[in-house]
């Protein structure tokens, strides 16, 4: 049975709508103060002897973020980054949301639905700090959308412009310098901007959220042997210490300032 011209037009119009109708609706999940932190690794450079990754943790309520650049993604590095970010936030959220990091989860649903087999060392660390690790839904990045959006913002607003400045000066960005600059960027840019979703400043909201965070426990014993005085120092103080040891001579930074101007 044939279709009239009008019916064919309607069918074509409906067909164009099917991809949009089939797509998952964008639902924003807001969490209470102190409830959730979303954490992720961001890979910027993978090259023998010059890897550059970033640990990024964002509090769900305030959208305040901690970033730490590292040269590997081993378990001890992940735990140290967590300890540092809790120091910086001034407390511990009740839940941490992750994807399929091998240093976080060994097997999904190993003991039943949402009963995952977590990496023993990471799980012990989580129990010490008093937060519950959770996994976002597989193949559903939107369930960890706050972290995903922050990762993109970090790359566009911080990393790409900074690398361009260093390249113009003939210098490669290293871990120490990246951390010095990203902590400055967090303080002066990311935390004072008006967030696109909340319409509030993350830095101001962090002050509100800190009251709902759990208190910091004693240092995690397994990390103590590797802790130096500089690493163990309160990260909130280090954010304001722009005279931290740098691996590049001051003349390079003078040149970068001239290029930026």
MOCOR-V139072 format. One record per residue. RES is the residue in one letter. SS is DSSP state (2 for helix, 1 for strand, 0 for the rest). PHI is phi in degrees with one decimal (999 if undefined). OMEGA is omega in radians with two decimals (NA if undefined). Layout:
# MOCOR-V139072
RES&SS&PHI&OMEGA, RES&SS&PHI&OMEGA
This chain:
# MOCOR-V139072
X&0&999&-3.10, X&0&-79.8&3.12, X&0&-109.8&3.08, X&0&-73.4&3.12, X&2&-58.8&-3.14, X&2&-65.4&3.13, X&2&-65.8&3.13, X&2&-63.9&3.13, X&2&-63.0&3.14, X&2&-63.2&-3.14, X&2&-62.6&3.11, X&2&-63.2&-3.13, X&2&-65.6&3.12, X&2&-63.5&-3.14, X&2&-62.1&3.12, X&2&-68.2&-3.12, X&2&-83.9&-3.02, X&2&-58.0&3.12, X&2&-58.5&-3.13, X&2&-69.6&-3.13, X&2&-69.7&-3.11, X&2&-77.6&-3.09, X&0&-66.9&3.12, X&0&-66.6&3.08, X&0&-67.3&3.13, X&0&-81.4&-3.14, X&0&-117.4&-3.14, X&0&-91.7&3.13, X&0&-107.2&3.10, X&0&-96.3&-3.10, X&0&-118.6&-3.14, X&0&-71.4&3.12, X&0&-58.6&3.11, X&0&79.7&-3.02, X&0&-85.5&-2.95, X&1&-135.3&2.99, X&1&-125.9&3.06, X&1&-108.2&-3.06, X&1&-128.9&-3.08, X&1&-160.3&2.94, X&1&-97.2&3.01, X&1&-123.0&-3.14, X&1&-94.4&3.11, X&1&-106.5&-3.11, X&1&-153.5&3.09, X&0&-125.7&-3.13, X&0&-151.8&-3.07, X&0&-52.6&3.12, X&0&81.3&-3.10, X&0&-145.3&3.10, X&0&-64.2&3.08, X&1&-145.7&3.09, X&1&-122.5&3.09, X&1&-133.7&2.96, X&1&-88.1&-3.10, X&1&-125.5&3.13, X&1&-127.7&-3.09, X&1&-124.3&3.07, X&1&-75.9&-3.03, X&0&-65.6&-3.07, X&0&-78.9&-3.05, X&0&-85.9&-3.00, X&0&67.9&3.03, X&0&-66.1&-3.00, X&1&-130.3&2.98, X&1&-115.8&3.12, X&1&-128.7&3.05, X&1&-138.0&3.10, X&1&-84.3&-3.12, X&1&-142.0&-3.14, X&0&-107.1&3.07, X&0&-152.9&-3.13, X&0&-121.8&3.14, X&0&-72.2&-3.11, X&2&-60.9&-3.10, X&2&-63.4&3.08, X&2&-67.6&3.12, X&2&-60.9&-3.13, X&2&-66.0&3.12, X&2&-63.7&3.11, X&2&-62.5&3.08, X&2&-62.3&-3.14, X&2&-59.8&3.12, X&2&-66.0&-3.10, X&2&-69.8&3.09, X&2&-66.3&3.05, X&2&-61.8&-3.12, X&2&-68.5&3.12, X&2&-68.0&-3.11, X&0&86.3&3.14, X&0&167.8&-3.03, X&1&-122.2&3.05, X&0&-71.1&-3.09, X&0&-82.5&-3.12, X&1&-136.9&3.02, X&1&-123.8&-3.09, X&1&-107.5&-3.04, X&1&-135.1&3.01, X&0&-98.8&-3.06, X&0&-98.9&3.08, X&0&-57.9&3.12, X&0&-66.1&3.11, X&0&-83.2&3.11, X&0&-110.7&-3.05, X&1&-128.6&3.10, X&1&-93.0&-3.11, X&1&-150.0&3.07, X&0&-73.6&3.03, X&0&51.4&-3.09, X&0&-63.5&-3.08, X&0&-114.7&-3.11, X&0&132.0&-3.14, X&0&-55.2&3.13, X&0&62.7&3.05, X&0&-105.4&-2.97, X&0&-87.4&3.04, X&1&-95.5&-3.09, X&1&-83.7&3.08, X&0&-60.6&-3.02, X&2&-56.5&-3.14, X&2&-64.2&3.12, X&2&-67.6&-3.13, X&2&-64.3&3.10, X&2&-64.2&3.10, X&2&-62.4&-3.14, X&2&-62.4&3.11, X&2&-65.6&3.12, X&2&-61.6&-3.11, X&2&-86.0&3.03, X&0&83.1&3.06, X&0&-118.3&-3.10, X&1&-102.5&3.10, X&1&-74.1&3.09, X&1&-134.1&-3.13, X&1&-113.4&3.04, X&0&-73.3&-3.11, X&0&-65.2&-3.14, X&0&-62.0&3.12, X&0&63.4&3.12, X&0&-128.8&-3.10, X&2&-61.4&-3.10, X&2&-63.5&-3.13, X&2&-70.8&3.03, X&2&-120.5&-2.99, X&2&-65.7&-3.12, X&2&-64.0&3.11, X&2&-68.9&-3.12, X&2&-61.3&3.14, X&2&-66.7&3.12, X&2&-66.3&3.12, X&2&-59.9&3.12, X&2&-65.5&3.12, X&2&-64.4&3.11, X&2&-59.8&-3.11, X&2&-66.7&-3.06, X&2&-73.0&-3.00, X&2&-84.8&-3.07, X&2&-109.9&-2.93, X&2&-67.9&-3.08, X&2&-60.1&3.11, X&2&-63.0&-3.10, X&2&-67.5&3.12, X&2&-62.9&3.11, X&2&-62.2&3.11, X&2&-65.2&-3.14, X&2&-66.5&3.14, X&2&-63.6&3.13, X&2&-66.0&3.11, X&0&-94.8&3.12, X&0&72.8&-3.10, X&0&-125.1&3.09, X&0&-95.5&3.14, X&0&-67.0&3.11, X&0&-113.6&-3.04, X&2&-63.1&-3.08, X&2&-60.6&-3.12, X&2&-68.2&3.12, X&2&-59.4&3.13, X&2&-68.8&3.10, X&2&-57.6&-3.09, X&2&-76.8&-3.09, X&2&-71.6&3.10, X&2&-68.2&3.05, X&2&-65.7&-3.13, X&2&-64.0&3.10, X&2&-60.0&-3.09, X&2&-69.2&-2.98, X&2&-98.0&-3.08, X&2&-124.2&-2.97, X&2&-62.7&-3.05, X&0&-86.7&3.12, X&0&-108.0&3.10, X&0&-76.8&3.02, X&1&-83.0&-3.07, X&0&-66.1&-3.06, X&0&-62.7&-3.11, X&0&-94.0&-3.07, X&0&-79.8&-3.07, X&0&63.6&3.13, X&0&-129.8&-3.14, X&1&-87.6&-3.10, X&2&-55.3&-3.13, X&2&-62.4&3.12, X&2&-70.4&3.14, X&2&-71.0&3.09, X&2&-62.8&3.11, X&2&-60.5&3.10, X&2&-68.9&-3.06, X&2&-70.0&-3.12, X&2&-57.3&-3.12, X&0&-66.7&-3.10, X&0&-99.7&3.14, X&0&-74.8&3.07, X&1&-73.3&-3.14, X&0&-66.3&3.10, X&0&-72.2&3.09, X&0&-82.3&3.00, X&0&-59.5&3.13, X&0&-55.0&3.13, X&0&-68.3&-3.01, X&2&-54.7&-3.07, X&2&-65.7&-3.12, X&2&-93.9&-3.04, X&2&-60.5&-3.13, X&0&-60.9&-3.10, X&0&-92.9&-3.07, X&0&-87.6&3.04, X&0&-97.3&3.10, X&2&-54.7&-3.12, X&2&-69.6&-3.12, X&2&-70.1&-3.09, X&2&-79.8&3.14, X&0&-61.5&-3.14, X&0&-57.3&-3.09, X&2&-64.3&3.12, X&2&-64.2&3.07, X&2&-76.7&-3.10, X&2&-64.8&3.12, X&0&-63.1&-3.11, X&0&-101.2&-3.14, X&0&-100.0&-3.08, X&0&-82.0&3.12, X&0&-104.6&3.10, X&0&-60.0&-3.13, X&0&-54.9&-3.14, X&0&-115.3&-3.12, X&0&-95.6&3.13, X&0&-117.0&3.11, X&0&-64.6&-3.10, X&2&-61.1&3.13, X&2&-62.1&3.10, X&2&-64.6&-3.13, X&2&-69.0&3.04, X&2&-60.0&3.12, X&2&-65.4&3.13, X&2&-63.3&3.13, X&2&-63.9&3.13, X&2&-65.6&3.13, X&2&-63.1&-3.11, X&2&-65.8&3.14, X&0&-71.1&NA
